[in-house]
Amino acid sequence: MTDAKHESKAGPAGTASDAIHDDPGAAPTGVKSPFEPEFTEALCEIFERLITFNQVLGLKVDELRHEIVRAHIRMRPDLVGHYAHNRLHGGVISATLDAMGGLAVMAATGARHLDEAPQQRLQRFAKLGTIDLRVDYLRPAIGAVFRCEAEVMRLGSRVANTRMAFTDEQGRLLATGAAAYIVS
């Protein structure tokens, strides 16, 4: 996880030139994932298209791992929170952190049940919901591309806990989050 003292673990992934897929109709072929393609594509479809609010945010998945996920959003005029400074709205940051925490729980749940078929694992997300969310805003979010990563700290049978980081193109930490999710 990223913290104020360290650069993002994403390393070179903190640059704008990384494989960022932004075509809404494109398959998530650029998504790094240890999961089988069927699961990866379906999870990205759920996250990027079927959760309509994530479309509003413009969230695009970059990497799925068993307990850490990464994604990005691009700045657009409709996401501005302070017109004079062209800052990203704090609600966009909060919603992005929450969505990413949920995605991390989905990936961790999928990893926990690798013995099941991909479609069976995807059905496990039906009851996923946020219980609690805390966001700390550290710096103004100004830039063209923002990255977010989320890590599952604990995946219990009923509740999961995550922590999230929201950074700019240079990897500077702009906001952090911590959340709890109901998983069953």
Order of alpha helices (4+ residues) and beta strands (2+ residues): alpha-alpha-beta-beta-beta-beta-alpha-alpha-beta-beta-beta-beta
